Amino acid sequence: MKPKMPSVGKKANEKSWLSSVLKHRVTNSVLLVVQALSAGMCFSLPAAFFPTRALTRGFDESLIGVLFGVYAGIRCLCYIALGNQIPQLGVKFSLISGYIVAGVCIVLFALLDYGPSGNIYIFMCFACRIIEAFGLGAANLSMYSMGASIYPEKKTLIFSLIHSSFFLGTMCGPAFGGILYEYTNFVTPFLILGITAASIAVFNIFSLPSIKASPVRSNNTILTLLNDKFVVCCTIMNFVQTMCIGFYDTTYSIHLNVVFGLSPALVGALFLMAPASNSLSGLIWGAILTRNQHVNTIAIMIIGQCVLVCGMLLMGPSPILNIPQTLPVVVTGTLILGLGMGTTMIPSIETLLKLSKHRLQWKQTVENNTVVMSLATSSGACGLFIGPLIAGPLAQYLKMPLAATIFVSSNVLIAIISGGLVMFYMYKRWNIFAPPLTRYGKQEQYNDGEAVPLIDNS
């Protein structure tokens, strides 16, 4: 429980109260980091060894891409459906129940290895991953709501910390799974992670605070956010860059096995590269944007898109570069790819928060912040859903270098369009984060001088 406020004038008690509050917030922050880490591991654990094994159990490369994509697609639907429902259902309840469901499904997924191959195995794999994705979707969205409630004055920093921890988990998942799979068996990695996730959920019952929803329910939704053209632009950029993550997760391990003949343990270790640089750049940008609120985050996102394109071209490497296909070149490409992801993702979250606050005049409440994060996470999950669906057939019928070149062309197009829109506004010297003009060319005013919101928050 949170400590009570001391009486005025008692300095010793006040110092003790402040110390207790800081300790309480740090403990909760550590718990959020651990949970985000485990969520990332749940998503990426099968990436290093499951595709190769699944080929022997009735899957083909296209169907493997669908399995990875469906996981992200269900998370996307979960984010959209629960965007303004999480505070009403209970942030703590959604977080705990989501992790318990995910932990049970991970264990069941491991036990499928003892079942028959073919259509039954494929169906049960899809069933387990779909239910697991729904549980983790509710838990991930609740994590952002919990973080915004604990650190209302440093939302961008705590969001970047959760984001970086998630991608650190995606980094550790393939390495953890690949090493355990090589030295034990198929079941052990899933069993350990599933029990760990369920145990963390039980521990949260006694540690995390309960977040009370606002007595007045907000009518703001994702569709309300998407009424603004800059929100749409930011969402599309986020969607396209996460498509590259889906491409990476689906094709990278097979590419390393076929071209370089690497073991599952070494493939898992090489999966560390992109998420590691993603997490590092995400933390750096989170700290920068928390300290300086006047940075042009859309311009940073465009730079991130360009860096991401360079990484994808090197990861093949692309035929247009005309360089030899060596392991150092591929690893360099994955590192640059991760830097581009982090440089795009965290500024996109800050951009959406700014747009909702300044252009749409939303109050900074738990409900509204959850809706903003549901748009950011759902657009990312949608990219992770579409990416593998496209990547699977491309990798199956084309070689990896050519497939990556075709895939990354969408990023080039989006960067050009978004960059042109931003440069046009900079040329006109218009403030992107100001409320939109009315039809009379002026911003209407409240009696107290504040701009009239586009949305009725009553």
Summary of the structure (lengths in Angstrom):
residues: 458
radius of gyration: 22.6
end to end distance: 31.7
largest distance: 74.7
contacts: 1739
relative contact order: 0.14
helix: 78%
strand: 0%
